[in-house]
Amino acid sequence: MNSEFKVVIPARYGSSRLPGKPLINIAGKAMILHVCDRAKAAGAAEIVVATDDVRILDAVKNYGFDALMTSDQHNSGTERLAEVAAVYQWNTEDIIVNLQGDEPLIPAEYISLAANSLAQQNTAEVATLAAEVLLAEEIFNPNAVKVVVDKYHYALYFSRAAIPWDRKEFQQLDNVLIRKNTYLRHIGMYAYRVGFLQRYVQWETSILEKIEMLEQLRILWEGEKILVAKVSTAPEAGVDTEEDLLRVEQRMIQSLGKSNT
């Protein structure tokens, strides 16, 4: 049984590599609008774009979705979510999925999975996703964040390093044998309880997240649990560069062509 959840999509106008990224046209529509459509397809009860720019606000509202101007002083999308929850006076038990505004190819079922996984247990107030890693180059790629979980699927640690370290196999890095069902790549989508967000914004940055540059380590540092739901494959990367933009647009055009046949 699916649970009710909300989606908040943080969308800043500024981007060092792609200024105005949320409004870039992809296959005939602004990228942020594609992301809104994904949230709608996932079955979200409410969808709010949290932005710092009136141009994004107007584009979203003209398309028929809700948007809110939020502070330009936030250090993360999580803080922006907390502001939205406070403005809308959502209940502490409400579930919010933080959906990145630059991932127009994210599968809708992944969004609902994050929310429903959180709703179906009461140990953690945060849930995220991960997919099995099968390639050695991905395990040793610091841009691919790995997560180790316990037998109940709660996160033990997140790292840019290769964890767990296979002491025997990794001695010969030119011919690594990957143990199946062992390595998980983190997928940066989170579902939160509103009450958790209220606590989170009171916490200071932790030493672990400073070292790894991973915000989720603040949660583990504070002794909180993160549930990790496994998906079959990691979604395609979002849009950070011109090359990403071309790749995503080509994939969307192909998808639209198939749906029209």
C-alpha positions as CSV (number, residue, x, y, z in Angstrom):
1,M,0.0,0.0,0.0
2,N,1.4,3.4,-1.1
3,S,1.7,6.1,1.5
4,E,0.9,9.8,1.0
5,F,4.0,11.9,0.5
6,K,5.1,15.4,-0.7
7,V,7.9,16.3,-3.0
8,V,10.0,19.4,-2.7
9,I,12.3,20.3,-5.6
10,P,15.1,22.7,-4.6
11,A,16.0,24.8,-7.7
12,R,18.7,27.5,-7.6
13,Y,19.2,29.8,-10.6
14,G,22.9,30.1,-10.1
15,S,25.3,27.5,-11.5
16,S,29.0,27.9,-12.2
17,R,28.9,25.7,-15.3
18,L,25.3,26.2,-16.5
19,P,23.8,29.5,-15.3
20,G,20.0,29.4,-15.2
21,K,20.2,25.6,-15.3
22,P,16.6,24.9,-14.1
23,L,15.2,26.9,-17.0
24,I,17.3,25.4,-19.8
25,N,15.1,24.0,-22.5
26,I,15.3,20.2,-22.9
27,A,13.1,18.6,-25.6
28,G,10.8,21.7,-25.8
29,K,10.4,22.3,-22.0
30,A,12.4,23.8,-19.2
31,M,14.3,21.2,-17.2
32,I,12.6,22.0,-13.9
33,L,9.2,21.3,-15.5
34,H,10.3,17.8,-16.6
35,V,11.3,17.2,-12.9
36,C,7.9,18.4,-11.8
37,D,6.2,15.9,-14.2
38,R,8.3,13.1,-12.7
39,A,7.1,14.0,-9.2
40,K,3.5,14.0,-10.4
41,A,3.9,10.6,-12.1
42,A,5.3,9.3,-8.8
43,G,1.9,10.1,-7.1
44,A,3.0,12.9,-4.8
45,A,0.2,14.5,-2.9
46,E,1.9,17.9,-3.1
47,I,4.7,19.2,-5.2
48,V,6.6,22.5,-4.4
49,V,9.6,23.9,-6.2
50,A,11.7,25.8,-3.7
51,T,13.7,28.5,-5.5
52,D,15.7,31.7,-5.0
53,D,14.7,33.2,-8.4
54,V,11.5,34.8,-9.6
55,R,12.0,33.5,-13.1
56,I,11.9,29.9,-11.9
57,L,9.0,30.7,-9.7
58,D,7.0,32.1,-12.6
59,A,7.8,29.3,-15.0
60,V,6.7,26.7,-12.5
61,K,3.5,28.4,-11.6
62,N,2.6,29.1,-15.2
63,Y,3.0,25.4,-15.8
64,G,0.5,24.6,-13.1
65,F,2.7,23.6,-10.2
66,D,3.3,25.3,-6.8
67,A,6.6,27.2,-6.1
68,L,7.9,29.1,-3.2
69,M,10.6,31.8,-3.0
70,T,13.1,30.7,-0.3
71,S,16.1,32.2,1.4
72,D,19.3,32.6,-0.6
73,Q,21.3,31.9,2.6
74,H,20.8,28.2,2.7
75,N,23.8,25.9,2.6
76,S,22.0,22.9,1.3
77,G,18.8,21.7,-0.3
78,T,17.9,20.0,3.0
79,E,17.8,23.4,4.7
80,R,15.6,24.7,1.9
81,L,13.2,21.8,2.5
82,A,13.0,22.7,6.1
83,E,12.0,26.2,5.2
84,V,9.2,25.0,2.9
85,A,7.9,22.6,5.5
86,A,7.7,25.5,8.1
87,V,6.0,27.9,5.6
88,Y,3.4,25.3,4.7
89,Q,3.0,24.2,8.3
90,W,3.3,20.5,7.4
91,N,2.8,18.0,10.3
92,T,5.9,16.5,11.9
93,E,5.0,13.0,10.6
94,D,4.5,14.1,7.0
95,I,7.0,12.6,4.5
96,I,8.9,14.8,2.1
97,V,11.0,13.6,-0.8
98,N,13.9,15.9,-1.7
99,L,14.0,15.7,-5.5
100,Q,17.0,17.3,-7.3
101,G,15.9,19.9,-9.9
102,D,18.6,18.8,-12.3
103,E,17.6,15.1,-12.7
104,P,14.8,15.1,-15.3
105,L,15.4,11.4,-16.1
106,I,14.9,10.1,-12.5
107,P,12.4,7.2,-12.6
108,A,9.1,8.1,-11.0
109,E,9.0,4.7,-9.2
110,Y,12.3,5.6,-7.4
111,I,10.6,8.7,-5.9
112,S,7.7,6.7,-4.6
113,L,10.0,3.9,-3.4
114,A,12.0,6.3,-1.2
115,A,8.8,7.6,0.4
116,N,7.1,4.3,0.9
117,S,10.2,2.6,2.3
118,L,10.4,5.3,5.0
119,A,6.6,5.0,5.8
120,Q,6.8,1.2,6.2
121,Q,9.1,1.3,9.2
122,N,9.5,3.4,12.4
123,T,13.2,3.1,13.2
124,A,14.5,5.8,10.8
125,E,13.2,9.2,9.9
126,V,15.3,9.3,6.7
127,A,15.3,7.0,3.7
128,T,17.5,6.9,0.6
129,L,18.3,4.7,-2.3
130,A,21.3,2.6,-3.5
131,A,22.1,0.3,-6.4
132,E,24.5,-2.6,-6.6
133,V,28.0,-1.9,-8.0
134,L,29.4,-4.4,-10.4
135,L,32.3,-2.6,-12.0
136,A,35.7,-2.1,-10.3
137,E,36.2,1.4,-11.7
138,E,33.0,2.5,-10.1
139,I,34.1,1.2,-6.7
140,F,37.3,3.1,-6.9
141,N,35.8,6.3,-8.4
142,P,35.6,9.0,-5.6
143,N,32.7,10.6,-7.4
144,A,30.6,7.5,-6.9
145,V,29.6,7.5,-3.3
146,K,29.4,4.1,-1.7
147,V,27.3,3.0,1.3
148,V,27.6,0.0,3.7
149,V,24.4,-1.2,5.4
150,D,23.6,-3.5,8.2
151,K,21.4,-6.6,7.9
152,Y,18.3,-4.5,8.4
153,H,19.2,-2.2,5.5
154,Y,20.2,0.8,7.7
155,A,23.3,2.7,6.7
156,L,26.5,2.1,8.6
157,Y,28.6,4.6,6.6
158,F,28.9,6.5,3.4
159,S,32.2,7.1,1.7
160,R,33.9,8.2,-1.5
161,A,36.4,5.4,-0.8
162,A,36.0,1.7,-1.7
163,I,34.0,0.3,1.2
164,P,34.0,-2.4,2.3
165,W,37.7,-2.8,1.5
166,D,38.3,-6.3,0.2
167,R,41.7,-7.1,1.7
168,K,42.3,-10.1,-0.5
169,E,40.9,-9.0,-3.8
170,F,42.1,-5.4,-3.7
171,Q,45.8,-6.4,-3.4
172,Q,45.8,-6.8,-7.2
173,L,43.9,-3.7,-8.5
174,D,44.5,-4.6,-12.1
175,N,42.3,-7.7,-11.9
176,V,39.7,-7.1,-9.2
177,L,36.9,-9.6,-8.7
178,I,33.8,-7.9,-7.4
179,R,31.8,-9.8,-4.8
180,K,28.1,-9.7,-5.8
181,N,25.6,-8.2,-3.4
182,T,28.4,-6.5,-1.5
183,Y,29.0,-3.1,-3.0
184,L,26.3,-0.4,-3.1
185,R,26.4,2.9,-4.8
186,H,24.4,5.6,-3.1
187,I,21.7,7.4,-5.1
188,G,21.3,11.0,-3.8
189,M,17.5,11.0,-3.2
190,Y,16.1,11.3,0.3
191,A,12.8,11.0,2.0
192,Y,12.4,12.8,5.4
193,R,9.9,13.1,8.1
194,V,9.2,16.8,8.7
195,G,10.1,16.4,12.4
196,F,13.5,15.2,11.4
197,L,14.1,18.3,9.3
198,Q,13.3,20.5,12.3
199,R,16.1,18.8,14.2
200,Y,18.5,18.7,11.3
201,V,18.7,22.4,10.8
202,Q,19.8,22.8,14.5
203,W,22.9,20.6,14.0
204,E,26.4,21.9,13.3
205,T,28.5,20.5,10.4
206,S,30.3,17.3,11.5
207,I,33.9,16.5,11.1
208,L,33.1,13.4,8.9
209,E,31.1,15.4,6.4
210,K,33.9,18.0,6.1
211,I,36.4,15.3,5.4
212,E,34.3,13.3,2.9
213,M,32.2,16.3,1.6
214,L,29.1,14.2,2.2
215,E,26.2,16.0,4.0
216,Q,24.4,12.7,4.9
217,L,27.3,11.9,7.3
218,R,26.0,14.6,9.7
219,I,22.9,12.4,10.2
220,L,25.0,9.4,11.2
221,W,27.3,11.5,13.4
222,E,24.2,12.6,15.4
223,G,23.3,9.0,16.0
224,E,20.3,9.0,13.6
225,K,19.4,6.1,11.3
226,I,19.1,6.2,7.5
227,L,17.2,3.4,5.8
228,V,18.7,2.4,2.4
229,A,16.3,0.9,-0.1
230,K,17.9,-1.0,-3.0
231,V,17.0,-0.4,-6.6
232,S,18.0,-2.5,-9.6
233,T,20.1,0.1,-11.4
234,A,21.4,3.6,-10.7
235,P,19.6,6.3,-12.6
236,E,21.3,8.2,-15.3
237,A,23.4,11.2,-14.1
238,G,21.7,14.6,-13.9
239,V,22.7,17.7,-15.8
240,D,25.9,19.5,-14.6
241,T,27.7,20.2,-17.9
242,E,26.9,21.0,-21.6
243,E,27.8,17.3,-22.3
244,D,25.2,16.2,-19.8
245,L,22.6,18.5,-21.4
246,L,23.1,17.0,-24.8
247,R,23.0,13.4,-23.4
248,V,19.8,14.0,-21.5
249,E,18.1,15.8,-24.3
250,Q,18.9,13.0,-26.7
251,R,17.6,10.4,-24.3
252,M,14.3,12.4,-23.8
253,I,13.8,12.8,-27.6
254,Q,14.2,9.1,-28.0
255,S,11.7,8.4,-25.2
256,L,9.2,10.8,-26.7
257,G,9.6,9.2,-30.1
258,K,8.9,5.7,-28.6
259,S,5.8,7.0,-26.7
260,N,4.4,8.4,-30.0
261,T,4.7,5.2,-32.0
